[in-house]
Every structure is written in C-alpha cells, then in structure tokens.
C-alpha cells in the first residue's frame, strides 16, 4: 500500500510521465503505486489518458526514512499536448516511457522537445512492454533520439508491468533519482500553478497543483492570478497525497480548499502566489533555445505562438530582437521571474517551436528607431541567471522590492547595501548612474543660478524633477555618495556649496553703498527713492535678507543686522518707561521705522507695553 504522509516531515518528490500514447505510462504508474491514475470512466474504457492523473508511492532512497514519490501521469495523444505541458511544467524530473514493441514515436519526440525547452535534465528512460519484444532496439532508438538533449545520459530500465519483470530495478532507479533531486527551500515564495479545479459538496472549491517550493498552511492568505485579474483568497484546508495536513511543503502534490471562492472563478493555468512577492507581466524579453536542432531564427517564427509555463498556456505575439532573442507580448499577465523556463509552441503546426529562458520581466519600451537593435545588444549580455549588481547596473535605479520579485537573490541585494550603493525609501541607485545623476543635478543648479542669481539653488522637489528621481529622499543619498560634486542640500534647497552667501556684483556694490549709509545713521532706513537709486527692488532686498546682509523690520524697511540689539541698548537708557515719541527721538529716526522696530522688540519679548500706553525694556540683550 502506498504511504500517506500526514505531516510535513516526510520527504517527497514529484515526477511526471512522458511518452507516446498507448506506451503504457498509466499502466506503469498503476503497477508502481497500486493506485488508478485515470480518474474518468471514459479514460479507463478507452485505455487512454485524456487528463492529468496522480498517484504516489514510497521508495527507498538510502535515507533513514523512505521518500514518497508522487507521479503526474500525462496524456500521450497529440490532441492533449497542452494538457501534457500543464502536467510537466512545474515538475523537476520525468519518467520517459517508450514501448519495446513500437519504439520511438512522434509524440515521444514532441514530449522530449517540450522537456528540453523546459530545461528538464533529470529522469529515467523506461522501455515498457519488454515481454512483447526484446527492448534493445527500442532502447538504442531512444538513445539516438535523445542525443543532443539534456536527457541524453539519463539511466534506462527495461520493464514489463504485466509480468513484473524489471519492476524492482525500476523502483530502485526511481529511489536513486528521487535522492538526487534538489531539496527545495521551504522559505521560498509560493507559486502554485493550478492544474485542476473542482467542487466538493460541503467544502466548496478545491484546486490542485504541484508545489515546487515554499510552504502553504491552513488559513494562509494567497493571491490568485487569473485571466480576469488578481484577488486575495484564504486557504480553508490543505491536503497532500490524499490526507489533510496543517502545512504542505514543496516539492509536493497539494489540494487546497479555498474559502468563499466560486468554482467558476478559477481554472487550469491560474496561479496562487505569496502576496506581494511576485511581479506579473504581459511583456517580457526571452532567449530562444533550440529543440531537436539549432536555435530557430527569430524572424522565421510565426508571429503568434502559445507560451506554456507552469500549467498556463497563453497566446503570445512574437517580436524578433536579436539572433536568439525576442520580445513576447502575452494575452494575459503571468507571474514570471528572471531565469524561468517555458515552451513556445505552434498550435497550428502542432510542434514545439522553441524553448525560452526569461531574461527580463520589466523590459523598456521600444519607441525609437533602432531601439530593438539596442535592446538586442543589452540582452546579449544577459544569461538568465539573476544577478543583483548586473540588474541594477542595467536599470540604473530600481525598487529593492521589485528586484526581489524579479528573482534577484536577497543576499546579493544586502551585499550591495553594505557596499555603499546609494539607497533611500526602498530605492537603490547604481553607483555609475548616481555619479551621472549628480552631474546632471549640478548642471541644473548652475542653469537655474545663471538665470536667477538672486535665488540660488533648486528647491528639493524641483531638483528631484530635474533629474527624474522617483523619490525626493534620494537627493541626499546621491549627494552623500558623490561628496566631491560641490553641492549641498540644506533648508530645502540644493545649491552650490560655494554659492552660499554669494551675491551678484551689482547687488554687492549696492549693498556696500547701503551699508555705508546705515553705518553713518544706523536707524535711518533708506527711503524708496534711495533704494531705487541703488537698484534694490523687492527681489534684491529679499536676497540680501536671505544672505544675512540686511535685517527686515517691515515691508520696505531694512536695517543692518544687529540694529535691533543696538536699539534696545539705547532704549534701556531712557529709564523705566518710555513713549514712542521719546524712543523715536533717542534713535534719531522716523515714525516709519520706530513703530515696526518697537513691534519687533515686543514680539520677541524684549520690551513690553505699560498700562498707560508706554513701553518698558524687559531684557536688554
């Protein structure tokens, strides 16, 4: 009897079958597991698998505990290739079945093309029905067809499910295969491609799929991505290998009871995700891989193909870019990451056109003449292996969360931060791009200062816009990274450090003349005529006040800095109380100056009003 796992500790691996119709795939699964993989009466009546079947058994892998191997049994008929691809898409290894009496057949080849396209490298070659004919010819024929594919060196076993010959050797080989498969990360982000959806009375909607990594628990919240959008769903119950569990870990076959979701809201090809951990895209750049020969010419591909990834099959428009790169525009969005493998199939020609490796899930738009050729040159530098430093260098600046969602290793992003890459508010900037941005910012400040020398520097928001930064806090991060740029960020402005307090020559000359006037008569604020004579209008006066050259008492009334303190010293000598008139006379100024000057001293707590309308000094410094 097959082992039923009821906790998350027992190791599990998932293997898919592949091969031509009627070569005994389901019969082998039945003999290995004692379970019936064909779920429909029509399948059993016709002796032909038409949908995905599932069964499992224990195998000895040499460890302390046996490993449970779950089989995804796929149809072999050419009419069901889409279903076959939905079954093998998320699975790491294959049981390729070729019958001894018929040998290699057309669907054997298309299945191997699909496996090659998906990058499947591990598996077993099983020559079935060895009781009907000597298996050597079929084995040699299969080896010849597998030459040049990633499966060329997989172990081979000849068996007869009817007589039992070779079945023990097959179980041993499956155990060795399962032991060699990588152990997935239980902390990985969940991406569960739905391959079945149905209802159970009293429970509601159930979806099944192969969980390649990560973990799913009861009451977990997931994102469901379908052709009509994305929604949050809650997991009401989890089963793996026919038994309820609190938690399922990849790799495993799982069934999830989704709380409150109508059956019609989910279908094969939809996908369940860790919330917020994935980017969905309908435009991506990919590298082509050949199947059964050389890499196809991008220009020779049909303009419309079907992209198969996970259990999804999505129509894709193909735009050639380089010798082996194309841009795909999908009919619906999919959650993809750099390095994902997928299949491009020509439904009209009933053939696998190419395999693809995803290079970019957020490619730049191609708007200008020659943009495609430029993009092809960039793609030539990419190998489909996520690299934080390389990806940031290509993009210039990016959100850290987006880079993680693209599949870039968190440890590499942490290393960039420790290396001093400019960062703020969740954004990262490539060091070379940072220096270029600071250079552009300096040029923008200089342009502004030349046009308006009385108002040096750019407000923070204007500086952000000038160089296209997505976040104002990046301004400080850039200036810290390029300290030799001669820029400073203070009081809400980015300005030339050397320009602080620097005035245009004409304004400086006018200020020198005005200072001479006020040093002779410190409380005789210049009249409008004198200011006009010196060329000091409101903007020039504002710049002088901002630079600390003048003290503004009221509109159009300016004195030298410190005049308020000098006035207070004069007023303190007038006795315990004084009037506006006596203050004006002591200061030697007009009512136009004396009134706002006394108001300033009162407002700053240095004088106070007395009950009979007079004034007194509260503090004299």
C-alpha positions in Angstrom: 0.0 0.0 0.0 1.3 3.5 -0.7 2.4 5.6 2.2 0.1 8.5 3.0 2.0 11.5 4.5 0.2 13.2 7.4 2.8 15.7 8.4 5.4 18.0 6.8 8.5 16.0 7.8 8.5 13.1 5.4 10.5 13.8 2.2 8.5 14.0 -1.1 9.5 14.3 -4.7 7.3 14.7 -7.8 8.0 13.1 -11.2 6.0 13.4 -14.4 5.5 10.7 -17.0 6.0 11.5 -20.7 5.8 9.5 -23.9 3.7 8.5 -26.9 0.1 7.5 -26.4 -0.5 3.8 -25.5 3.0 3.1 -24.5 2.0 2.1 -21.0 2.6 5.2 -18.9 -0.6 4.8 -16.8 0.0 1.0 -16.6 3.4 1.6 -15.1 2.1 4.1 -12.6 -0.6 1.7 -11.6 1.9 -1.1 -11.1 4.2 1.1 -9.1 1.6 2.6 -6.8 -1.3 0.3 -6.7 -3.4 3.4 -7.5 -5.6 4.2 -10.5 -4.2 7.4 -12.1 -7.0 7.6 -14.7 -9.8 9.4 -12.9 -12.5 9.2 -15.6 -14.5 6.2 -16.6 -14.0 7.2 -20.3 -10.2 7.0 -19.8 -10.5 3.5 -18.3 -12.9 2.4 -21.0 -10.7 3.7 -23.9 -7.5 2.8 -22.3 -6.1 6.3 -23.0 -5.3 9.1 -20.6 -7.0 12.3 -21.6 -6.4 14.4 -18.5 -3.8 14.6 -15.8 -3.7 11.7 -13.3 -2.0 11.5 -9.9 -0.7 8.6 -7.8 2.1 8.1 -5.3 4.2 5.5 -3.5 7.2 5.1 -1.2 10.7 4.4 -2.5 13.9 3.7 -0.7 16.5 6.5 -1.2 19.0 5.2 1.2 18.0 7.6 4.0 16.5 6.9 7.4 13.0 7.3 6.1 11.6 6.3 2.7 10.8 9.1 0.2 7.3 9.5 -1.2 7.3 9.9 -4.9 4.1 11.4 -6.5 3.6 10.8 -10.2 1.9 13.2 -12.5 0.6 11.0 -15.3 0.1 12.9 -18.5 -1.8 12.1 -21.7 0.3 11.0 -24.7 -2.0 11.8 -27.6 -1.1 14.7 -29.8 -4.6 16.3 -29.1 -3.7 16.6 -25.5 -0.2 18.2 -25.7 -1.4 21.3 -23.9 -2.6 19.1 -21.0 0.7 17.2 -21.0 2.6 20.6 -20.8 0.4 21.6 -17.9 1.4 18.5 -16.0 5.2 18.6 -16.6 5.6 22.4 -16.4 6.3 22.6 -12.6 7.9 19.1 -12.2 11.7 18.7 -11.8 12.1 15.1 -13.3 10.5 12.8 -15.8 9.7 9.1 -16.4 10.1 8.9 -20.2 8.3 5.8 -21.4 9.0 4.1 -24.8 7.4 0.7 -25.6 9.6 -2.1 -26.8 7.1 -3.2 -29.5 6.6 0.2 -31.1 9.8 2.1 -30.3 10.2 5.8 -30.7 7.0 7.6 -32.0 6.0 11.1 -32.9 4.7 12.1 -29.5 7.8 10.7 -27.9 9.7 13.4 -29.9 7.3 16.3 -29.1 7.3 15.4 -25.4 11.1 15.4 -25.4 11.1 18.7 -27.3 8.9 20.1 -24.6 11.1 18.7 -21.8 14.2 20.1 -23.5 12.5 23.5 -23.8 11.7 23.5 -20.1 15.3 22.6 -19.2 14.4 19.3 -17.6 17.7 17.4 -17.1 16.8 14.6 -14.7 14.8 11.5 -15.4 14.6 7.8 -16.3 14.2 6.2 -19.7 11.8 3.3 -19.2 11.4 0.7 -22.1 8.0 -0.8 -21.4 6.3 -4.0 -22.7 9.7 -5.8 -22.7 7.7 -9.0 -22.6 6.4 -8.4 -26.1 9.8 -7.7 -27.8 13.4 -7.5 -26.9 14.0 -4.0 -25.6 17.4 -3.4 -27.1 16.2 -2.0 -30.4 13.8 0.4 -28.7 16.5 1.4 -26.2 19.1 2.2 -28.9 16.5 4.1 -31.0 15.5 6.2 -27.9 19.2 6.9 -27.1 19.7 8.1 -30.7 16.8 10.5 -30.4 17.9 11.7 -27.0 21.4 12.6 -28.2 21.9 16.3 -28.1 19.2 16.8 -25.4 19.7 17.4 -21.7 18.2 13.9 -21.2 20.8 12.1 -23.3 22.5 10.4 -20.3 19.5 9.5 -18.1 19.5 5.9 -16.8 17.4 3.4 -18.6 15.4 0.4 -17.3 13.5 -2.2 -19.3 10.3 -3.5 -17.6 7.1 -5.3 -18.1 4.2 -4.2 -16.0 2.3 -7.3 -17.0 4.9 -9.8 -15.8 6.6 -7.7 -13.2 10.0 -8.1 -14.9 12.3 -5.2 -14.2 9.9 -3.5 -11.8 12.2 -3.9 -8.8 15.0 -2.4 -10.8 12.7 0.5 -11.8 11.8 1.1 -8.1 15.5 1.2 -7.2 16.2 3.6 -10.1 13.3 5.8 -9.0 14.7 5.9 -5.5 18.1 6.9 -6.8 16.5 9.6 -9.0 14.5 11.0 -6.1 17.6 11.1 -3.8 19.4 13.1 -6.5 16.8 15.7 -6.9 17.4 19.1 -5.2 15.6 19.8 -1.9 13.6 23.0 -2.4 13.7 25.9 0.0 10.7 25.9 2.4 11.0 29.6 2.9 10.7 30.3 -0.9 7.9 32.4 -2.3 4.9 30.2 -3.2 3.9 29.9 -6.9 1.4 27.2 -7.3 0.1 26.7 -10.8 -3.4 25.3 -10.8 -3.9 22.1 -12.8 -7.3 21.1 -11.6 -10.3 23.0 -10.0 -13.5 21.3 -8.8 -16.0 21.5 -6.0 -16.7 19.1 -3.2 -20.1 19.2 -1.5 -19.8 20.8 1.9 -16.3 22.0 1.3 -16.5 24.3 -1.7 -13.8 25.0 -4.3 -10.7 22.8 -4.4 -7.7 23.4 -6.6 -4.7 21.1 -7.1 -1.2 21.6 -8.3 2.5 20.8 -7.8 4.1 23.0 -5.1 7.7 23.3 -6.2 9.0 25.2 -3.2 7.8 27.2 -0.2 5.0 26.2 2.1 1.2 26.5 2.4 -0.6 26.4 5.7 -4.2 26.3 6.7 -5.5 29.9 6.9 -2.7 31.2 4.7 -3.7 34.1 2.5 -2.6 33.9 -1.1 -3.0 36.0 -4.3 -5.0 34.3 -7.1 -4.0 35.5 -10.5 -6.4 34.7 -13.3 -7.1 35.9 -16.8 -9.6 38.5 -15.3 -7.3 39.9 -12.6 -5.9 39.3 -9.1 -7.7 38.7 -5.8 -6.9 37.6 -2.3 -8.0 34.2 -1.2 -7.8 32.3 2.1 -6.8 28.6 2.4 -9.5 26.8 4.4 -7.9 23.4 4.2 -4.7 21.6 2.8 -4.3 18.1 1.6 -1.2 16.4 0.3 -1.3 12.9 -1.1 -4.9 12.4 -0.2 -4.6 13.3 3.5 -5.4 16.5 5.4 -2.3 18.4 6.8 -1.8 21.6 8.6 1.1 22.5 6.3 2.4 21.3 2.9 5.9 22.0 1.7 7.4 21.8 -1.7 8.0 19.6 -3.5 4.6 18.0 -3.2 1.3 17.5 -4.8 -1.3 19.6 -2.9 -5.0 20.2 -2.9 -6.2 23.5 -1.4 -9.7 24.2 -0.3 -10.2 28.0 -1.0 -12.6 29.8 1.3 -15.5 31.5 -0.3 -14.3 31.3 -3.9 -16.8 30.3 -6.6 -15.7 27.3 -8.8 -16.1 29.4 -11.9 -13.6 31.9 -10.6 -10.6 29.6 -11.1 -9.3 27.3 -13.8 -6.3 25.4 -15.0 -3.5 27.9 -15.8 -4.4 30.2 -13.0 -1.8 30.6 -10.2 -1.6 31.1 -6.4 1.2 33.3 -5.1 2.7 34.6 -1.9 1.1 38.1 -1.7 3.3 40.9 -2.8 6.2 38.7 -3.7 5.8 38.4 -7.5 5.6 40.8 -10.5 3.0 39.9 -13.1 3.8 40.9 -16.6 2.4 40.7 -20.1 5.6 41.9 -21.8 8.9 40.0 -21.5 12.2 39.6 -23.3 13.4 36.0 -23.6 16.3 34.0 -25.1 15.3 31.2 -27.5 16.6 27.6 -27.2 16.6 25.1 -29.9 14.7 21.8 -29.6 15.8 18.9 -31.7 18.3 21.0 -33.6 19.7 24.5 -33.9 18.2 27.6 -32.3 15.3 28.8 -34.6 15.7 32.1 -36.4 13.5 34.6 -34.6 12.3 36.0 -37.9 11.3 32.6 -39.0 8.9 32.0 -36.1 5.2 32.6 -36.5 4.1 36.0 -35.3 1.6 34.3 -32.9 2.6 31.4 -30.7 1.4 29.8 -27.5 3.6 30.2 -24.4 3.4 27.3 -21.9 4.7 27.9 -18.4 3.6 26.0 -15.3 0.1 24.9 -16.1 -0.7 28.0 -18.1 -1.0 28.3 -21.9 -1.2 31.9 -23.1 -1.2 33.3 -26.6 1.9 35.4 -27.3 2.8 37.8 -30.1 6.5 37.5 -31.1 8.8 40.4 -32.0 12.3 39.4 -33.1 15.1 41.4 -31.4 18.5 39.7 -31.8 19.9 36.4 -33.3 18.3 34.4 -30.4 16.2 36.9 -28.5 12.6 38.0 -28.9 10.0 40.1 -27.1 6.8 38.4 -26.2 3.5 40.2 -25.6 1.1 38.0 -23.8 -2.7 37.9 -24.0 -2.8 37.9 -20.1 -0.4 38.7 -17.3 1.7 35.9 -15.7 3.9 35.9 -12.6 7.4 35.3 -14.0 11.0 35.7 -12.8 14.4 36.0 -14.5 15.6 32.6 -15.3 12.2 30.9 -15.7 12.0 28.3 -18.5 9.0 28.0 -20.8 7.8 26.5 -24.1 6.8 28.3 -27.2 4.5 26.0 -29.2 3.0 26.5 -32.6 -0.6 25.1 -32.2 -1.2 25.3 -36.0 1.9 23.3 -36.8 1.4 21.0 -33.8 5.0 21.4 -32.8 7.2 22.9 -30.1 8.8 25.9 -31.8 11.4 26.7 -29.2 12.3 26.8 -25.5 12.8 30.1 -23.8 14.6 31.5 -20.8 13.1 34.6 -19.3 15.7 37.5 -19.3 13.6 40.5 -18.3 10.1 40.8 -16.9 10.1 44.6 -17.0 11.7 45.5 -20.3 12.0 49.1 -21.5 9.5 50.1 -24.2 10.8 50.2 -27.8 9.7 53.5 -29.1 12.6 55.0 -31.2 14.1 53.8 -34.4 16.9 51.4 -33.7 15.6 50.6 -30.2 15.2 46.9 -31.0 18.8 46.6 -32.1 20.0 48.4 -29.0 17.8 46.2 -26.8 19.2 43.1 -28.5 22.7 44.3 -27.6 21.7 44.6 -24.0 20.1 41.1 -24.0 23.3 39.6 -25.4 25.0 40.5 -22.1 22.3 38.6 -20.1 22.4 34.9 -19.3 19.2 34.4 -17.5 20.9 33.9 -14.1 19.6 36.6 -11.7 22.5 39.0 -10.6 21.7 41.9 -8.4 24.7 44.0 -9.4 24.2 43.4 -13.1 20.5 44.1 -13.0 20.9 47.3 -11.0 23.6 48.5 -13.4 21.3 47.9 -16.4 18.3 49.7 -14.8 20.3 52.5 -13.1 17.8 52.7 -10.3 15.1 50.4 -9.1 12.9 49.5 -6.1 14.5 46.8 -4.0 11.1 45.1 -3.6 10.8 44.9 -7.4 14.3 43.4 -7.8 13.5 40.7 -5.2 10.2 40.0 -7.0 12.1 39.6 -10.3 14.1 36.8 -8.7 17.3 38.5 -7.6 18.9 37.0 -4.5 18.2 38.9 -1.3 21.8 38.2 -0.1 23.2 39.9 -3.1 21.0 42.9 -2.6 22.1 43.1 1.0 25.7 42.9 -0.1 25.1 45.9 -2.4 23.7 47.9 0.5 26.7 47.0 2.7 29.0 48.1 -0.2 27.5 51.6 -0.1 25.2 51.6 -3.0 23.1 54.8 -2.8 19.7 53.9 -1.3 16.7 55.7 0.2 13.0 55.0 0.7 13.3 51.5 -0.7 15.1 52.6 -3.9 18.6 51.6 -5.0 20.8 53.5 -7.4 23.7 52.0 -9.4 26.9 53.9 -8.4 27.7 54.9 -12.0 24.2 56.1 -12.5 24.4 58.0 -9.2 27.5 60.0 -10.4 25.8 60.8 -13.7 22.7 62.0 -11.9 24.7 64.2 -9.6 26.4 65.7 -12.6 23.0 66.4 -14.2 21.8 67.9 -10.9 24.8 70.2 -10.7 24.2 71.3 -14.3 20.5 72.0 -13.4 21.6 74.1 -10.4 24.1 76.1 -12.5 21.5 76.7 -15.2 19.0 78.0 -12.6 21.6 80.2 -10.9 22.6 81.7 -14.1 19.0 82.5 -15.0 18.1 83.8 -11.5 21.2 84.7 -9.5 19.2 86.3 -6.7 17.6 82.9 -5.9 20.5 80.4 -5.8 19.8 76.7 -5.7 16.9 74.5 -6.6 14.1 73.6 -4.2 14.2 69.8 -3.3 11.2 68.9 -5.4 12.5 70.9 -8.4 15.8 69.1 -8.0 14.1 65.7 -8.0 12.2 66.6 -11.1 15.2 68.0 -12.9 17.0 64.6 -12.9 13.9 62.3 -12.9 14.3 60.8 -9.4 11.3 58.9 -8.2 11.7 59.9 -4.5 13.0 63.2 -3.0 14.9 61.4 -0.3 17.2 60.0 -3.0 18.7 63.6 -3.3 20.6 63.2 0.0 21.6 59.7 -0.8 23.2 60.8 -4.1 25.0 63.8 -2.6 26.4 61.6 0.1 27.7 59.1 -2.5 29.3 61.9 -4.6 30.7 64.3 -1.9 33.1 66.0 -4.3 30.3 67.4 -6.6 30.4 70.7 -4.8 26.6 70.6 -4.0 24.9 71.0 -0.7 21.3 70.2 0.4 20.1 72.5 3.2 17.0 74.4 4.1 15.0 72.6 1.4 17.3 73.6 -1.5 20.1 72.0 -3.5 22.8 74.6 -4.2 26.4 75.1 -5.0 28.3 74.9 -1.7 30.5 77.8 -2.8 27.4 79.9 -3.6 26.2 80.2 -0.1 26.0 84.0 0.6 27.4 84.8 -2.8 25.7 87.8 -4.4 25.7 89.2 -8.0 28.3 92.0 -8.4 25.7 94.8 -8.9 23.8 93.7 -5.7 27.1 93.5 -3.8 28.0 97.1 -4.9 24.6 98.4 -3.9 24.8 96.7 -0.5 28.2 98.2 0.1 26.8 101.7 -0.5 23.7 101.0 1.7 26.0 99.7 4.5 27.9 103.0 4.4 24.7 104.9 4.7 23.5 102.8 7.7 26.8 102.9 9.4 26.6 106.7 9.5 22.9 106.7 10.6 22.1 103.1 11.8 18.3 103.7 12.3 17.6 105.8 9.2 16.1 103.1 7.0 16.5 104.1 3.3 13.5 105.5 1.6 12.0 104.0 -1.6 13.8 106.6 -3.7 17.3 105.7 -2.3 16.6 102.0 -2.8 15.6 102.6 -6.4 18.7 104.7 -6.9 20.8 101.8 -5.7 18.8 99.3 -7.9 17.5 97.4 -4.9 14.0 96.2 -5.6 11.9 93.7 -3.6 13.8 90.6 -5.0 17.2 92.2 -4.4 16.3 93.1 -0.9 14.9 89.6 -0.3 18.2 88.1 -1.5 20.2 90.4 0.9 17.9 89.5 3.8 18.3 85.8 3.0 22.1 86.2 2.8 22.1 87.8 6.2 23.3 91.2 4.9 20.1 93.1 6.0 17.6 92.9 8.8 14.0 93.2 7.6 11.9 95.3 10.0 8.8 95.6 7.8 7.9 95.8 4.1 10.4 98.2 2.5 12.1 98.8 5.9 15.5 97.4 6.3 18.5 98.0 8.6 21.8 96.4 9.2 21.9 93.1 11.1 22.1 93.8 14.9 20.2 97.1 14.6 17.6 95.7 16.9 20.1 95.0 19.7 21.6 98.5 19.3 18.2 100.0 19.6 17.4 98.0 22.7 20.6 99.3 24.3 19.6 102.9 23.5 16.1 102.4 24.8 17.3 100.9 28.1 19.0 104.2 28.9 15.6 106.1 28.7 14.5 105.0 32.2 11.9 102.5 33.4 9.3 103.7 30.9 9.3 105.5 27.6 6.9 106.5 24.8 7.0 106.0 21.1 7.9 109.7 20.7 10.9 109.6 23.1 12.1 106.3 21.5 11.9 107.9 18.0 13.9 110.9 19.1 16.5 108.8 21.0 17.1 106.6 17.9 17.1 109.5 15.6 14.7 108.0 13.2 11.2 108.4 11.8 7.9 107.0 12.9 8.0 104.8 9.7 11.0 103.0 11.3 10.3 103.4 15.0 6.8 101.7 15.0 7.8 98.4 13.4 11.1 98.4 15.3 9.2 98.6 18.7 6.8 95.9 17.4 9.7 93.7 16.6 11.2 94.1 20.1 7.8 93.5 21.7 7.1 90.4 19.6 10.5 88.9 20.6 9.9 89.6 24.3 12.5 92.2 24.8 10.1 95.1 25.5 6.5 95.2 26.9 3.6 97.7 26.8 2.7 99.5 30.0 -0.8 100.3 31.2 -0.8 103.9 30.1 0.4 103.2 26.5 4.1 103.5 27.2 6.8 100.9 26.8 9.5 99.4 29.0 12.5 97.2 28.5 12.0 93.7 29.7 15.5 92.5 29.0 18.4 94.3 27.4 20.2 91.7 25.5 
